[in-house]
Amino acid sequence: MKKNSLHIKIWQYFLLFSLLILGFLWTFQVLFLNQFYRMSKTKDIASVANTIERYEGIDNIADVIDQAAMDKGVCVEIVNEKANTLYTSTYFGKGCVSSKEESLGYKKDFIRSDKKRQTYELINPMYENRTLVQAIRLNSKNFAFINTSMDPIDGTVDILQTQLIYVTIIVLILSFIVAYFISHHISKPIVQMNKAAKGLAEGKFQVSFKTEEDINELNELATTLNYAKDELAKTDELRQDLMANVSHDLKTPLTMIKAYAEMSRDLHAKDKKKQKEDMNIIIDEVDRLTILVNDILELSSMQSNINELNKEEFDLIHLTKEILHRYTVLQETENYIFEFNHQEKELLITADKKKIEQVIYNLINNAINYTGEDNKVIINIIKEPKDILIEIKDTGKGIKEEDLPYIWDKYYKNKKKHKRNLVGTGLGLSIVKNALQLHNYKYGVTSEKNKGSCFYFKIPTRTKELSKLNSP
C-alpha cells in the first residue's frame, strides 16, 4: 500500500484525532485537576455565603443554612463578637474546622477587622491537610464562617492516571481497528474509480464507474464520470468518422484529378476538345478540394472563437435569392426544384452578412443532398411578431428521433454509410451551428419519417424595432 494513499491518510487522520482527544483528557483530568477542584470548592463556599446573607433574619434560617451546607458539602459556623459558637450546621463533614480547635486566630482577626468578607486557607501541620474558610460579617455581633476541606487529591489523581492508561490503550486499539475499516470503506470505491479512469485514459470506453456505498459525493462522482465517459466515447467515435470521411472527401477528388490528368496526357494529347473537358473536370475537383479546406478552416476558426461578428444591415430576401441563383445549374441538369416562399418584398436585418449567407447556403446544400426523389427543396421566410423564421425543408427519408441531438456534429449523418455529397463537404451543419451560436439565434430541426426534415433558425426583430422607435 502506497505511503500517501487515501487509505493510509484517512487512517492516520483518524488516529491523530483519537490521540488529540486522549491528550485533552490527560491534560484536564490530571494536570489541572487540583486547580479545578480548588475553583469548584471556592465557588461552593461563596454560594453558601451568598445564601446566608440573602436569608439572614428569617425565622427558619437554621434550616436554610443546613440545607445549603448539605447541598455543597461544607460546614457553617455562626459565632458572636467573642468568637463563641452560637450555631453549627448539622452537616459536619471531614476536614471542617470546629470551634473547639485551639487555633482561633483567624476568627478573632476577622472579628476585629472592618471587612465584610474575607477568605482564609488553613493548613494543619500534623496532617498537612488544607481547609478553605470564608468569613462574612452578618451584623455587629454575629459572624459566619463557612469552611470546606481541601484534602490533597493526589490519590485521586493516581487513580485517574492508572485509569487513563487503560483507557488510552483501549481507545488506541479500537481507533486503529475502526480507522482501518472506515478508511478501507471510503477509499475502496475511489480506488476502483481511479482504476477505471486509468482505463478510460487508455481509450477503454467500456469501463463503468459505480459504487455500492451510500455516500452522496461518491455517487455524484460516479455519475459525472460515467457521463464524461459517454461523451468521450461519442467524441472519439466522431473523431474517427471525421478522419474517415474527410479522407474520403480528399481521396475522391485527388483520384479523379490524377485520372483525368493521365487521360489528358496519354489519351487526349492530340484532342484539344477532350483535353479541355479533362481540364474542366480537374478544375471542378480542385474547387471541391478548396471548398473542403475552407470549410474545415472556417469551422476551426469559429470553434476557437477567433471569428468576431461584423454586423451590418442587409436585405434577407435579396440575399436568399442570390444564394438560390447559384443552383441554376442543378435546376437545369439535375431537375432540382427550389420553392422560395415569402410575403415581404424586403426584410432588413442587422447581422453578420457573410455568416448568415453561410448558414442559408449550407442548409440548402444539406437539403439538396438528402431530399427525396422529387428533388424538391422548400425555403420559407416568415415574419413573426418578435422574430423572422427561416425554414429549409427537404422531402427525404427523415432523421431518427434519437439522432436529432447529434446531427449538428461533423459528418454525423453520414457516419453509418458515407456517400459523396452532391454539393458541400459534410461539414455544413457544424458551420451552421457555430455561426448561429455566435449570433445567439435560436435554431433546431424537426423531422418526420419518409416525409423529410425541416431545419430552421430565428432572427430576433425586437431590437431593430426598438431602435426605430427611439430614432428621431
C-alpha positions as CSV (number, residue, x, y, z in Angstrom):
1,M,0.0,0.0,0.0
2,K,1.4,3.4,-1.0
3,K,2.6,5.7,1.7
4,N,0.4,8.7,0.6
5,S,-2.6,6.6,-0.4
6,L,-6.1,7.8,0.6
7,H,-6.5,4.6,2.8
8,I,-3.4,5.5,4.8
9,K,-4.3,9.2,5.0
10,I,-7.7,8.5,6.4
11,W,-6.3,6.0,8.9
12,Q,-3.6,8.5,10.0
13,Y,-6.1,11.4,10.5
14,F,-8.5,9.2,12.5
15,L,-5.6,8.0,14.8
16,L,-4.4,11.6,15.2
17,F,-7.9,12.7,16.1
18,S,-8.1,10.0,18.8
19,L,-4.7,11.0,20.2
20,L,-5.8,14.6,20.4
21,I,-8.9,13.6,22.4
22,L,-6.8,11.5,24.7
23,G,-4.4,14.3,25.1
24,F,-7.2,16.7,26.2
25,L,-8.4,14.1,28.7
26,W,-4.9,13.7,30.2
27,T,-4.4,17.4,30.4
28,F,-7.7,18.4,32.1
29,Q,-8.2,15.3,34.2
30,V,-4.7,15.1,35.7
31,L,-2.6,18.2,35.3
32,F,-5.4,20.7,36.1
33,L,-7.5,18.6,38.4
34,N,-6.2,20.4,41.6
35,Q,-6.9,23.8,40.1
36,F,-10.4,22.8,39.0
37,Y,-11.0,21.3,42.5
38,R,-10.0,24.5,44.2
39,M,-12.1,26.7,41.9
40,S,-15.1,24.4,42.5
41,K,-14.8,24.5,46.3
42,T,-14.2,28.3,46.3
43,K,-17.4,28.6,44.3
44,D,-19.3,26.3,46.7
45,I,-18.5,28.3,49.9
46,A,-19.1,31.6,48.1
47,S,-22.6,30.3,47.1
48,V,-23.4,29.3,50.7
49,A,-22.2,32.7,51.9
50,N,-24.5,34.4,49.5
51,T,-27.4,32.3,50.6
52,I,-26.8,33.1,54.3
53,E,-26.6,36.9,53.5
54,R,-29.8,36.7,51.4
55,Y,-31.9,34.9,54.0
56,E,-30.4,36.5,57.2
57,G,-33.1,37.4,59.7
58,I,-35.8,34.9,58.7
59,D,-37.2,32.6,61.3
60,N,-36.1,29.3,59.8
61,I,-32.6,30.5,58.9
62,A,-31.1,27.4,60.6
63,D,-32.9,25.1,58.2
64,V,-31.8,27.2,55.2
65,I,-28.1,27.0,56.4
66,D,-28.3,23.2,57.0
67,Q,-29.8,22.6,53.5
68,A,-27.2,24.9,51.8
69,A,-24.3,23.3,53.8
70,M,-25.5,19.8,52.8
71,D,-26.0,20.6,49.2
72,K,-22.5,22.0,48.8
73,G,-20.7,19.7,51.3
74,V,-19.5,22.5,53.5
75,C,-19.6,23.4,57.3
76,V,-21.2,26.6,58.6
77,E,-20.5,28.1,62.0
78,I,-22.1,31.2,63.5
79,V,-20.2,33.0,66.3
80,N,-20.6,36.1,68.4
81,E,-18.1,39.0,68.8
82,K,-16.1,36.9,71.4
83,A,-15.7,34.1,68.9
84,N,-18.1,31.9,70.9
85,T,-20.1,29.4,68.7
86,L,-23.8,30.3,68.5
87,Y,-24.7,27.7,65.9
88,T,-23.1,24.9,63.8
89,S,-24.7,23.3,60.8
90,T,-25.8,19.7,61.3
91,Y,-23.6,18.7,58.3
92,F,-20.2,18.4,59.8
93,G,-18.0,16.7,57.2
94,K,-14.4,15.5,57.3
95,G,-11.9,18.3,57.5
96,C,-14.2,21.0,58.8
97,V,-12.8,23.4,61.4
98,S,-14.6,23.2,64.7
99,S,-14.9,25.9,67.4
100,K,-13.0,23.6,69.9
101,E,-9.8,23.9,67.9
102,E,-7.0,25.8,69.6
103,S,-6.2,27.8,66.6
104,L,-8.9,30.6,66.6
105,G,-6.6,33.4,65.5
106,Y,-8.2,33.8,62.0
107,K,-11.7,34.2,63.7
108,K,-10.6,36.9,66.1
109,D,-8.6,38.6,63.3
110,F,-11.7,38.8,61.1
111,I,-14.0,40.0,64.0
112,R,-11.6,42.8,64.9
113,S,-11.4,43.9,61.2
114,D,-13.9,46.1,59.4
115,K,-14.1,43.7,56.4
116,K,-17.5,42.4,55.2
117,R,-16.0,39.2,53.7
118,Q,-12.6,37.5,53.9
119,T,-11.2,34.1,52.6
120,Y,-8.6,32.1,54.6
121,E,-6.7,29.0,53.8
122,L,-5.7,27.0,56.9
123,I,-3.1,24.3,56.9
124,N,-2.9,21.5,59.6
125,P,0.8,21.0,60.1
126,M,0.3,17.5,61.6
127,Y,-1.7,16.0,58.7
128,E,-0.8,18.6,56.1
129,N,-4.4,18.9,55.1
130,R,-5.9,22.2,54.0
131,T,-9.2,23.9,54.8
132,L,-10.7,26.8,52.9
133,V,-12.7,29.2,55.0
134,Q,-14.8,32.2,54.0
135,A,-15.8,34.6,56.8
136,I,-18.7,37.0,56.4
137,R,-20.0,39.8,58.8
138,L,-23.7,39.3,59.4
139,N,-24.0,42.3,61.8
140,S,-22.0,44.0,64.5
141,K,-22.4,41.0,66.9
142,N,-22.7,37.9,64.7
143,F,-20.3,36.4,62.2
144,A,-20.5,33.3,59.9
145,F,-17.6,31.1,58.9
146,I,-18.1,28.7,56.0
147,N,-15.4,26.1,55.6
148,T,-14.7,23.1,53.4
149,S,-11.9,20.5,53.3
150,M,-9.2,20.8,50.7
151,D,-7.7,17.4,51.4
152,P,-4.9,16.5,48.9
153,I,-6.4,14.7,46.0
154,D,-3.1,13.1,44.9
155,G,-4.6,9.7,45.5
156,T,-7.5,10.5,43.2
157,V,-5.0,11.8,40.6
158,D,-3.1,8.5,40.8
159,I,-6.3,6.5,40.3
160,L,-7.3,8.7,37.3
161,Q,-3.8,8.3,35.8
162,T,-4.0,4.5,36.1
163,Q,-7.5,4.5,34.7
164,L,-6.5,6.8,31.8
165,I,-3.6,4.5,30.9
166,Y,-6.0,1.6,30.4
167,V,-8.5,3.9,28.6
168,T,-5.7,5.2,26.3
169,I,-4.6,1.7,25.4
170,I,-8.2,0.5,24.7
171,V,-9.1,3.7,22.7
172,L,-5.9,3.4,20.6
173,I,-6.6,-0.3,19.8
174,L,-10.2,0.5,18.9
175,S,-9.2,3.6,16.9
176,F,-6.7,1.5,15.0
177,I,-9.3,-1.1,14.1
178,V,-12.1,1.3,13.4
179,A,-9.9,3.7,11.4
180,Y,-8.7,0.8,9.2
181,F,-12.3,-0.3,8.4
182,I,-13.5,3.3,7.8
183,S,-10.6,4.2,5.6
184,H,-11.0,0.9,3.6
185,H,-14.7,1.5,3.4
186,I,-14.3,5.1,2.0
187,S,-11.2,4.6,-0.2
188,K,-12.2,1.3,-1.8
189,P,-14.8,2.8,-4.3
190,I,-12.4,5.7,-5.0
191,V,-9.6,3.3,-5.8
192,Q,-11.9,1.4,-8.1
193,M,-13.0,4.5,-9.9
194,N,-9.4,5.6,-10.2
195,K,-8.5,2.3,-11.8
196,A,-11.4,2.6,-14.2
197,A,-10.4,6.2,-15.0
198,K,-6.9,5.0,-16.0
199,G,-8.6,2.5,-18.4
200,L,-10.6,5.4,-19.8
201,A,-7.4,7.4,-20.4
202,E,-6.2,4.4,-22.4
203,G,-9.3,4.6,-24.6
204,K,-11.2,1.7,-22.9
205,F,-14.7,3.3,-23.1
206,Q,-16.4,0.1,-22.0
207,V,-15.4,0.8,-18.4
208,S,-18.1,1.6,-15.8
209,F,-17.9,3.9,-12.8
210,K,-20.0,2.6,-10.0
211,T,-20.1,2.5,-6.2
212,E,-22.2,0.5,-3.8
213,E,-21.6,2.9,-1.0
214,D,-24.5,5.2,0.2
215,I,-22.4,8.3,0.1
216,N,-23.8,11.2,-2.0
217,E,-20.4,12.6,-3.1
218,L,-19.2,9.2,-4.3
219,N,-22.5,8.6,-6.2
220,E,-22.3,12.0,-7.8
221,L,-18.7,11.4,-8.8
222,A,-19.6,8.1,-10.3
223,T,-22.5,9.7,-12.3
224,T,-20.3,12.5,-13.5
225,L,-17.5,10.1,-14.6
226,N,-20.0,7.9,-16.4
227,Y,-21.4,11.0,-18.2
228,A,-17.8,12.1,-19.1
229,K,-17.1,8.5,-20.4
230,D,-20.1,8.5,-22.6
231,E,-19.3,11.9,-24.0
232,L,-15.7,11.0,-24.6
233,A,-16.8,7.8,-26.4
234,K,-19.1,9.8,-28.7
235,T,-16.3,12.3,-29.3
236,D,-13.8,9.5,-30.2
237,E,-16.3,7.9,-32.5
238,L,-17.0,11.2,-34.2
239,R,-13.2,11.8,-34.5
240,Q,-12.7,8.5,-36.2
241,D,-15.7,9.2,-38.5
242,L,-14.4,12.7,-39.3
243,M,-11.0,11.3,-40.2
244,A,-12.6,8.6,-42.4
245,N,-15.0,11.0,-44.1
246,V,-12.5,13.8,-44.6
247,S,-10.1,11.2,-46.0
248,H,-12.8,10.0,-48.3
249,D,-13.7,13.5,-49.5
250,L,-10.0,14.2,-50.1
251,K,-9.2,10.9,-51.8
252,T,-12.1,11.1,-54.3
253,P,-11.2,14.4,-56.0
254,L,-7.5,13.6,-55.8
255,T,-8.1,10.3,-57.6
256,M,-10.2,12.0,-60.2
257,I,-7.6,14.8,-60.7
258,K,-4.9,12.2,-61.2
259,A,-7.1,10.1,-63.6
260,Y,-8.1,12.9,-65.8
261,A,-4.6,14.4,-65.8
262,E,-3.3,11.0,-67.0
263,M,-6.1,10.7,-69.6
264,S,-5.3,14.2,-70.9
265,R,-1.6,13.3,-71.1
266,D,-1.8,9.8,-72.6
267,L,-5.1,9.5,-74.4
268,H,-6.2,13.0,-75.4
269,A,-2.8,14.6,-76.1
270,K,-3.9,15.4,-79.7
271,D,-7.6,16.0,-79.0
272,K,-7.9,19.6,-77.8
273,K,-11.6,19.3,-77.1
274,K,-11.2,16.2,-74.9
275,Q,-8.3,17.9,-73.1
276,K,-10.5,20.9,-72.4
277,E,-13.1,18.6,-70.9
278,D,-10.5,16.9,-68.8
279,M,-9.2,20.3,-67.6
280,N,-12.7,21.4,-66.6
281,I,-13.2,18.3,-64.6
282,I,-9.8,18.8,-62.9
283,I,-10.7,22.4,-62.1
284,D,-14.1,21.3,-60.7
285,E,-12.4,18.8,-58.4
286,V,-9.8,21.3,-57.3
287,D,-12.6,23.7,-56.5
288,R,-14.2,20.9,-54.4
289,L,-11.0,20.5,-52.5
290,T,-10.8,24.2,-51.9
291,I,-14.3,24.3,-50.5
292,L,-13.5,21.4,-48.2
293,V,-10.3,23.0,-46.9
294,N,-12.1,26.4,-46.5
295,D,-14.9,24.7,-44.6
296,I,-12.5,23.0,-42.2
297,L,-10.6,26.3,-41.6
298,E,-13.9,28.2,-41.1
299,L,-15.2,25.6,-38.6
300,S,-11.9,25.6,-36.7
301,S,-11.9,29.4,-36.6
302,M,-15.4,29.5,-35.2
303,Q,-14.8,26.9,-32.6
304,S,-11.7,28.7,-31.5
305,N,-13.7,31.9,-31.1
306,I,-11.3,33.6,-33.4
307,N,-14.1,35.0,-35.6
308,E,-15.9,38.1,-34.5
309,L,-19.3,39.2,-35.8
310,N,-19.1,42.0,-38.4
311,K,-22.7,43.2,-38.2
312,E,-24.3,45.2,-41.0
313,E,-27.8,45.9,-42.3
314,F,-28.9,44.0,-45.4
315,D,-32.0,42.6,-47.1
316,L,-32.6,38.9,-46.1
317,I,-34.9,38.3,-49.1
318,H,-32.4,39.6,-51.6
319,L,-29.6,37.6,-50.0
320,T,-31.6,34.4,-50.3
321,K,-32.4,35.0,-53.9
322,E,-28.7,35.5,-54.7
323,I,-27.9,32.2,-53.0
324,L,-30.6,30.3,-54.9
325,H,-29.2,31.7,-58.2
326,R,-26.1,29.6,-57.7
327,Y,-28.1,26.4,-58.0
328,T,-29.4,27.2,-61.6
329,V,-27.1,24.5,-62.9
330,L,-28.8,21.9,-60.7
331,Q,-32.2,23.0,-61.9
332,E,-31.1,22.6,-65.5
333,T,-29.0,19.4,-65.2
334,E,-30.5,17.5,-62.3
335,N,-34.1,18.7,-62.4
336,Y,-34.0,20.1,-58.9
337,I,-36.9,22.3,-57.8
338,F,-36.4,25.2,-55.4
339,E,-39.6,26.7,-53.9
340,F,-39.0,30.0,-52.2
341,N,-42.0,31.3,-50.2
342,H,-42.0,34.8,-48.6
343,Q,-44.7,37.5,-48.2
344,E,-42.4,40.6,-47.8
345,K,-40.6,42.0,-50.7
346,E,-37.9,43.3,-48.4
347,L,-36.7,42.3,-44.9
348,L,-33.9,44.3,-43.4
349,I,-31.9,42.7,-40.6
350,T,-28.7,43.6,-38.8
351,A,-26.3,40.7,-38.6
352,D,-23.0,39.3,-40.0
353,K,-24.0,39.0,-43.6
354,K,-21.2,36.6,-44.5
355,K,-22.1,34.2,-41.8
356,I,-25.9,34.3,-42.4
357,E,-25.1,33.6,-46.1
358,Q,-23.0,30.6,-44.9
359,V,-25.9,29.4,-42.8
360,I,-28.5,29.6,-45.6
361,Y,-26.1,28.2,-48.2
362,N,-25.2,25.1,-46.1
363,L,-28.8,24.4,-45.0
364,I,-29.8,24.4,-48.7
365,N,-26.8,22.1,-49.6
366,N,-27.9,19.8,-46.8
367,A,-31.5,19.7,-48.2
368,I,-30.2,19.0,-51.7
369,N,-28.1,16.1,-50.6
370,Y,-30.9,14.4,-48.6
371,T,-34.2,15.4,-50.3
372,G,-36.5,12.8,-51.9
373,E,-36.9,11.5,-55.4
374,D,-38.8,14.6,-56.4
375,N,-35.6,16.7,-55.9
376,K,-37.6,19.4,-54.2
377,V,-36.2,21.9,-51.7
378,I,-38.5,24.4,-49.9
379,I,-37.3,27.7,-48.4
380,N,-39.7,29.7,-46.2
381,I,-39.1,33.1,-44.7
382,I,-41.9,34.1,-42.3
383,K,-42.2,37.3,-40.4
384,E,-43.5,36.7,-36.8
385,P,-44.3,39.3,-34.1
386,K,-40.9,39.1,-32.5
387,D,-38.8,37.0,-34.9
388,I,-38.1,36.2,-38.5
389,L,-38.4,32.5,-39.0
390,I,-36.3,30.9,-41.8
391,E,-37.1,27.3,-42.8
392,I,-35.3,25.0,-45.2
393,K,-37.2,21.7,-45.9
394,D,-36.4,18.6,-47.9
395,T,-38.7,15.6,-48.8
396,G,-36.3,12.8,-47.9
397,K,-36.5,9.9,-45.5
398,G,-36.2,12.0,-42.4
399,I,-34.0,11.6,-39.3
400,K,-34.5,9.2,-36.4
401,E,-35.6,10.9,-33.3
402,E,-32.6,9.6,-31.3
403,D,-30.2,11.1,-33.8
404,L,-31.7,14.6,-33.8
405,P,-29.5,15.9,-30.9
406,Y,-26.3,14.8,-32.7
407,I,-26.8,15.8,-36.3
408,W,-25.0,19.1,-35.8
409,D,-21.8,17.2,-35.2
410,K,-19.3,16.8,-38.0
411,Y,-20.3,14.1,-40.5
412,Y,-22.7,12.6,-38.0
413,K,-25.5,11.9,-40.6
414,N,-23.0,10.1,-42.9
415,K,-21.3,8.0,-40.2
416,K,-23.1,4.8,-40.9
417,K,-22.9,4.9,-44.6
418,H,-20.8,7.6,-46.2
419,K,-21.7,8.9,-49.6
420,R,-20.1,11.6,-51.6
421,N,-22.2,14.7,-51.3
422,L,-23.6,16.2,-54.5
423,V,-22.7,19.7,-53.1
424,G,-20.8,20.8,-50.0
425,T,-18.4,18.8,-47.8
426,G,-20.4,17.3,-45.0
427,L,-19.2,19.9,-42.5
428,G,-22.1,22.3,-43.3
429,L,-24.3,21.7,-40.2
430,S,-21.3,22.2,-37.9
431,I,-20.6,25.6,-39.5
432,V,-24.3,26.4,-39.3
433,K,-24.4,25.6,-35.5
434,N,-21.3,27.7,-34.7
435,A,-22.5,30.7,-36.8
436,L,-25.9,30.7,-35.2
437,Q,-24.4,30.4,-31.7
438,L,-22.1,33.4,-32.4
439,H,-25.3,35.4,-33.2
440,N,-27.1,33.8,-30.2
441,Y,-30.0,32.8,-32.5
442,K,-32.4,30.0,-31.7
443,Y,-32.2,27.1,-34.1
444,G,-33.3,23.5,-34.5
445,V,-34.7,20.7,-36.7
446,T,-37.9,18.8,-36.9
447,S,-38.2,15.6,-38.9
448,E,-40.9,13.0,-39.9
449,K,-40.1,9.6,-41.2
450,N,-40.4,9.3,-45.0
451,K,-41.7,13.0,-45.2
452,G,-38.5,14.9,-44.8
453,S,-36.8,17.3,-42.4
454,C,-37.1,21.0,-41.6
455,F,-34.1,23.0,-40.4
456,Y,-34.9,26.4,-39.0
457,F,-33.5,29.4,-37.2
458,K,-35.0,32.6,-35.9
459,I,-33.6,36.1,-36.1
460,P,-35.0,38.4,-33.4
461,T,-36.5,41.7,-34.6
462,R,-37.3,43.3,-31.3
463,T,-34.0,45.2,-31.0
464,K,-34.4,46.5,-34.6
465,E,-38.0,47.7,-33.9
466,L,-37.0,49.4,-30.7
467,S,-34.2,51.2,-32.4
468,K,-36.6,52.6,-35.0
469,L,-39.0,53.8,-32.3
470,N,-36.2,55.6,-30.5
471,S,-34.8,57.2,-33.6
472,P,-35.7,60.9,-34.2
